[in-house]
Amino acid sequence: MLRRLLFFLALVSVSTLLAQSKPATQEGDFVLHDFTFRSGEKLPEVRMHYTTLGKPAKDASGRVTNAVLILHGTGGSGAQFLRAQFADVLYGPGRLLDATKYFIVLPDNIGHGKSSKPSDGLHARFPQYDYDDMVLAQHELLEKGLGVNHLRLILGTSMGCMHSWVWGETYPDFMDAMMPLACLPVPIAGRNRIWRKMIIDGIKNDPEWKNGDYTTQPHAGIEIGTDFLIIAGSAPIPMQKGEPTRDAADKYLDDTFKRQSAGLDANDLLYAVSASRNYDPSAKLDAIKVPVMFVNSADDFINPPELGIAEQEIKKVKRGKFVLIPASDQTHGHGTHTWAVIWQKYLKDLLEESK
């Protein structure tokens, strides 16, 4: 009995220690007033929701020295970077982005999460935002909302990866280092554009969409959008291993569809997928001044390595390096970007190089 009691108390102590080591988070909203989009459209207020970990530190000149901006992908939010496969690997004591040393900023970008988006009420009358608008709003949030005038690091995944290239060209002196994960620094074209256009057309051609003024979600549009998102995020090796039979594959599809389509709004999805329409950082990559660690995975459906684009474009970046992670049963296709254990060694190299 005594041994059992001591064992139980030990478990409680370990659990308490683990809970206490979890970095505390703070959430907030910053309102951008009279925000003008690149299309010329305006909103009197744009809400930027954010989550932070840690506290900002400044040098003698007042420059923030420890801020890290982490940018999510299409349809995501800053909350995704609080999941175990990312947060537990990076934010804990002694980890690469130790929240006791760094000030970590996780924004919900325009059109996503708890930030301003079409489904708030404007529906298809919401301004047609693009990636430049989203990066401008991030910059405003940092400088005016959080008092961050410099970034130690920008780390972006998928859409956030593309945002990081825009950041590097638009504000080349604002950061010390960049880590783009799972994208290409060229226009959205070829198969990448085609599957996005299929989602856009699938929503717009659904009679239930009603030019964006639906009262219930357009069923066919949501189904098409969700199906393509599942394929785009798929990873062939672990899926073949995890779903080795017809019945297992069918069950996976059913379960994944229900999970991914739950709470999905057709206008929000349409806008988010369309926002990449005029993205093209390729001509100005040589304007990026800081070290760049660019990482893709070989089983990424959205950014297939056989195109050879990443290897070619990184040559334009003065201090750029590209790493292609081989496909394996440990990678997760396009979603490898949020499994930090797979690429954290490259982040370590980047942080050391950019000290």
Phi and psi in degrees as a GROMACS rama.xvg file:
@    title "Ramachandran Plot"
@    xaxis  label "Phi"
@    yaxis  label "Psi"
@TYPE xy
-62.6655  -41.0581  LEU-2
-61.6313  -43.1102  ARG-3
-61.9104  -40.471  ARG-4
-65.0801  -44.846  LEU-5
-63.5726  -39.0739  LEU-6
-64.3825  -42.2107  PHE-7
-63.1533  -44.1808  PHE-8
-63.4671  -36.2922  LEU-9
-64.6184  -42.2385  ALA-10
-61.5545  -42.859  LEU-11
-61.5272  -42.6042  VAL-12
-62.9433  -42.9628  SER-13
-64.3748  -44.0313  VAL-14
-61.4693  -41.1372  SER-15
-63.5139  -42.4117  THR-16
-62.6685  -43.41  LEU-17
-62.7463  -41.5822  LEU-18
-64.3332  -40.1555  ALA-19
-69.6748  -26.4044  GLN-20
-79.7196  -13.0947  SER-21
-67.4231  122.78  LYS-22
-65.3129  140.066  PRO-23
-73.6049  146.26  ALA-24
-115.235  153.745  THR-25
-129.597  138.731  GLN-26
-115.023  152.921  GLU-27
-163.933  174.567  GLY-28
-130.554  137.014  ASP-29
-121.647  131.842  PHE-30
-101.791  123.237  VAL-31
-90.9564  122.276  LEU-32
-93.2172  140.264  HIS-33
50.1352  55.0966  ASP-34
-81.6748  125.63  PHE-35
-103.809  124.137  THR-36
-84.5748  161.512  PHE-37
-62.9143  -24.4229  ARG-38
-72.0755  -10.7624  SER-39
96.3628  -12.9281  GLY-40
-69.8689  154.155  GLU-41
-134.643  151.452  LYS-42
-129.147  137.641  LEU-43
-64.4094  -28.3696  PRO-44
-144.344  134.224  GLU-45
-124.09  121.061  VAL-46
-89.8306  126.816  ARG-47
-112.583  111.748  MET-48
-87.3339  149.236  HIS-49
-152.496  158.089  TYR-50
-125.068  139.803  THR-51
-127.509  154.629  THR-52
-130.398  140.548  LEU-53
79.4801  -170.581  GLY-54
-133.107  147.074  LYS-55
-72.0032  145.516  PRO-56
-120.39  145.667  ALA-57
-125.282  151.453  LYS-58
-88.5502  -174.87  ASP-59
-62.525  -25.7733  ALA-60
-87.2392  -2.54006  SER-61
91.0838  7.14521  GLY-62
-83.7441  132.31  ARG-63
-69.7387  132.528  VAL-64
-112.069  -10.0023  THR-65
-128.321  16.8844  ASN-66
-83.0309  136.396  ALA-67
-124.786  123.304  VAL-68
-101.806  123.155  LEU-69
-117.795  124.568  ILE-70
-115.167  128.562  LEU-71
-84.94  174.418  HIS-72
-96.5708  -178.458  GLY-73
-57.9562  126.57  THR-74
81.7061  -2.73068  GLY-75
-95.3452  -163.468  GLY-76
-159.469  170.82  SER-77
-61.0424  -25.8412  GLY-78
-61.7038  -25.0197  ALA-79
-63.437  -23.0604  GLN-80
-85.9969  9.9918  PHE-81
-103.011  -0.899173  LEU-82
-72.6972  156.114  ARG-83
-57.4034  -41.5612  ALA-84
-66.6228  -12.2119  GLN-85
-112.702  -59.1002  PHE-86
-64.9266  -44.4613  ALA-87
-66.7373  -26.0204  ASP-88
-81.1565  -31.9694  VAL-89
-110.903  -32.2654  LEU-90
-95.6927  -16.3007  TYR-91
-70.8405  170.809  GLY-92
-56.0215  128.639  PRO-93
81.6417  -4.2037  GLY-94
-79.8016  172.167  ARG-95
-62.1915  -36.318  LEU-96
-116.66  48.0817  LEU-97
-46.0383  118.357  ASP-98
-71.3873  -8.01486  ALA-99
-83.2644  -11.638  THR-100
-114.282  -30.636  LYS-101
-108.766  154.272  TYR-102
-105.109  104.367  PHE-103
-98.4988  127.436  ILE-104
-116.028  123.223  VAL-105
-119.905  91.5223  LEU-106
-82.8876  151.223  PRO-107
-90.7774  118.655  ASP-108
-79.3165  163.098  ASN-109
-47.6867  134.444  ILE-110
84.973  2.28486  GLY-111
-135.34  156.153  HIS-112
54.4852  -129.237  GLY-113
-99.6107  11.0626  LYS-114
-86.1998  170.544  SER-115
-58.7383  135.253  SER-116
-155.035  164.515  LYS-117
-54.7183  -39.166  PRO-118
-70.5968  -5.18827  SER-119
-67.1359  -20.1659  ASP-120
153.418  -27.7523  GLY-121
-78.5095  -19.2777  LEU-122
54.1223  -128.393  HIS-123
-77.4743  1.43773  ALA-124
-91.1169  -2.31649  ARG-125
-64.2953  140.996  PHE-126
-55.008  144.535  PRO-127
-79.8682  80.4739  GLN-128
-70.0201  155.891  TYR-129
-132.233  -174.523  ASP-130
-65.9945  -33.191  TYR-131
-64.034  -39.5174  ASP-132
-62.7421  -41.6656  ASP-133
-66.1315  -40.9447  MET-134
-68.6391  -39.3076  VAL-135
-59.2045  -43.3614  LEU-136
-65.5894  -37.4381  ALA-137
-61.6205  -44.3634  GLN-138
-62.2242  -43.1708  HIS-139
-63.6397  -41.7122  GLU-140
-58.6392  -46.464  LEU-141
-64.019  -55.1121  LEU-142
-71.2288  -48.8957  GLU-143
-91.9884  -30.4944  LYS-144
-89.0854  -39.2754  GLY-145
-115.559  -2.65836  LEU-146
68.3157  26.5995  GLY-147
-96.1017  114.614  VAL-148
-105.684  2.91891  ASN-149
-161.401  148.511  HIS-150
-117.726  133.953  LEU-151
-70.1857  -34.5159  ARG-152
-157.425  141.814  LEU-153
-113.084  124.258  ILE-154
-122.817  121.251  LEU-155
-128.774  142.191  GLY-156
-117.035  131.353  THR-157
58.4513  -114.267  SER-158
-56.3827  -40.2095  MET-159
-64.2389  -29.6999  GLY-160
-62.0578  -45.6821  CYS-161
-66.1213  -38.2708  MET-162
-59.7565  -36.2687  HIS-163
-64.5674  -35.6639  SER-164
-64.8729  -41.322  TRP-165
-62.1485  -42.1728  VAL-166
-57.4532  -49.2741  TRP-167
-59.9968  -32.4854  GLY-168
-86.9959  -35.2096  GLU-169
-81.2163  -37.4946  THR-170
-129.566  66.1861  TYR-171
-64.2141  -19.0465  PRO-172
-101.698  6.25516  ASP-173
-86.4655  -18.9802  PHE-174
-131.071  163.69  MET-175
-96.5207  -25.1184  ASP-176
-160.346  156.774  ALA-177
-132.804  140.158  MET-178
-131.214  90.8062  MET-179
-81.8893  130.02  PRO-180
-123.277  119.696  LEU-181
73.6236  63.3592  ALA-182
-165.074  -175.407  CYS-183
-134.717  142.344  LEU-184
-88.4876  50.1301  PRO-185
-139.546  167.862  VAL-186
-58.3442  152.112  PRO-187
-75.8581  107.645  ILE-188
-142.768  -171.958  ALA-189
55.0932  -144.131  GLY-190
-61.5552  -33.0602  ARG-191
-61.3577  -43.4529  ASN-192
-70.7769  -38.136  ARG-193
-62.5992  -45.8377  ILE-194
-69.0107  -31.4965  TRP-195
-66.5134  -43.8246  ARG-196
-64.399  -33.9971  LYS-197
-61.6211  -40.3371  MET-198
-65.4824  -47.1267  ILE-199
-58.9793  -48.7658  ILE-200
-66.4863  -37.6711  ASP-201
-61.1426  -36.4014  GLY-202
-75.3251  -48.5859  ILE-203
-66.6982  -30.2301  LYS-204
-86.3151  -4.74504  ASN-205
-75.8629  119.847  ASP-206
-55.8712  -25.4589  PRO-207
-75.2468  -11.4802  GLU-208
-68.7716  -37.6422  TRP-209
55.0462  46.2193  LYS-210
56.7112  29.5383  ASN-211
91.4922  -5.54979  GLY-212
-102.022  40.6396  ASP-213
-74.5958  154.564  TYR-214
-104.825  -21.5311  THR-215
-126.431  149.725  THR-216
-59.73  132.494  GLN-217
-64.4395  112.373  PRO-218
-59.9453  -51.2876  HIS-219
-64.7894  -40.7214  ALA-220
-62.9083  -43.2028  GLY-221
-64.6923  -40.3612  ILE-222
-64.2952  -45.5745  GLU-223
-61.8559  -46.564  ILE-224
-60.9979  -45.3972  GLY-225
-65.7499  -41.7168  THR-226
-59.2209  -44.7717  ASP-227
-68.3311  -36.0121  PHE-228
-63.5854  -37.4919  LEU-229
-64.4962  -45.3292  ILE-230
-65.8265  -44.2409  ILE-231
-62.135  -31.6382  ALA-232
-95.0536  7.98168  GLY-233
-76.3111  156.247  SER-234
-130.285  111.277  ALA-235
-61.6675  -43.3691  PRO-236
-67.9293  -55.2081  ILE-237
-65.1938  -28.642  PRO-238
-71.3612  -39.6245  MET-239
-64.4432  -37.1574  GLN-240
-73.5259  -40.2334  LYS-241
-81.5763  -25.7136  GLY-242
-126.381  70.315  GLU-243
-80.9964  -3.72283  PRO-244
-126.252  164.929  THR-245
-58.8938  -45.924  ARG-246
-64.7151  -38.6264  ASP-247
-66.1181  -40.7038  ALA-248
-66.0204  -42.0676  ALA-249
-63.2674  -40.6003  ASP-250
-66.4625  -40.2135  LYS-251
-59.128  -46.3308  TYR-252
-61.7643  -45.1756  LEU-253
-61.5641  -47.4058  ASP-254
-66.3888  -42.8838  ASP-255
-68.4218  -39.1359  THR-256
-62.0753  -46.5301  PHE-257
-60.9021  -40.7857  LYS-258
-69.5516  -44.6447  ARG-259
-78.3871  -27.3827  GLN-260
-85.8814  -16.5209  SER-261
-63.1594  123.205  ALA-262
77.9995  2.60727  GLY-263
-75.6472  134.105  LEU-264
-108.242  132.319  ASP-265
-63.1239  -44.5303  ALA-266
-64.7879  -42.9831  ASN-267
-60.1256  -43.0874  ASP-268
-66.3084  -45.6518  LEU-269
-56.831  -49.1224  LEU-270
-63.2195  -42.8947  TYR-271
-63.9649  -41.7016  ALA-272
-71.2646  -35.6444  VAL-273
-74.1716  -20.6138  SER-274
-61.2111  -19.2984  ALA-275
-85.187  1.96899  SER-276
-58.6661  -33.8853  ARG-277
-118.673  21.1816  ASN-278
-68.6612  128.995  TYR-279
-167.229  88.1007  ASP-280
-87.32  -0.0982583  PRO-281
-59.1966  -34.0527  SER-282
-76.0642  -17.05  ALA-283
-119.52  18.3549  LYS-284
-61.4578  -27.3032  LEU-285
-73.586  -6.26998  ASP-286
-81.2137  -13.5307  ALA-287
-74.6952  126.187  ILE-288
-97.8284  -25.682  LYS-289
-93.5302  163.883  VAL-290
-60.1541  136.782  PRO-291
-125.475  126.202  VAL-292
-110.806  103.003  MET-293
-101.121  121.078  PHE-294
-129.106  125.92  VAL-295
-124.407  164.692  ASN-296
-112.79  147.06  SER-297
-71.3563  -15.0009  ALA-298
-103.241  25.0275  ASP-299
-83.6125  112.066  ASP-300
-62.3072  -37.0765  PHE-301
-76.0153  -33.6144  ILE-302
-126.073  70.3464  ASN-303
-64.6357  132.294  PRO-304
-66.8181  -24.4462  PRO-305
-64.558  -13.8815  GLU-306
-69.0231  -27.443  LEU-307
70.5379  12.2869  GLY-308
-69.766  -43.656  ILE-309
-60.404  -45.9437  ALA-310
-61.6798  -34.72  GLU-311
-75.399  -46.4602  GLN-312
-71.3644  -31.7472  GLU-313
-64.6446  -19.87  ILE-314
-64.413  -22.4732  LYS-315
-79.508  -16.1528  LYS-316
-90.9925  118.706  VAL-317
-53.9756  -41.8627  LYS-318
-122.373  41.142  ARG-319
-99.9347  147.217  GLY-320
-132.77  143.005  LYS-321
-120.349  135.815  PHE-322
-125.99  128.288  VAL-323
-107.457  115.25  LEU-324
-80.5222  124.277  ILE-325
-63.1365  145.651  PRO-326
-67.8742  139.706  ALA-327
-158.534  -179.986  SER-328
-75.3443  -0.178507  ASP-329
-97.7313  -18.8658  GLN-330
-84.8103  167.497  THR-331
-132.856  38.0643  HIS-332
60.8  -140.862  GLY-333
-57.318  -33.6967  HIS-334
-73.9878  1.30662  GLY-335
-56.2826  -23.7036  THR-336
-61.1233  -23.2004  HIS-337
-104.046  6.90063  THR-338
-100.511  86.3893  TRP-339
-62.9748  -27.0893  ALA-340
-60.9272  -25.5589  VAL-341
-75.848  -32.5477  ILE-342
-123.642  9.18961  TRP-343
-63.4179  -27.5482  GLN-344
-64.8628  -29.6026  LYS-345
-75.5504  -32.8163  TYR-346
-64.7048  -41.1397  LEU-347
-58.7053  -45.4987  LYS-348
-60.7109  -42.156  ASP-349
-63.8827  -45.0297  LEU-350
-64.5159  -36.4923  LEU-351
-70.3409  -39.1948  GLU-352
-68.2308  -31.0109  GLU-353
-101.058  18.147  SER-354
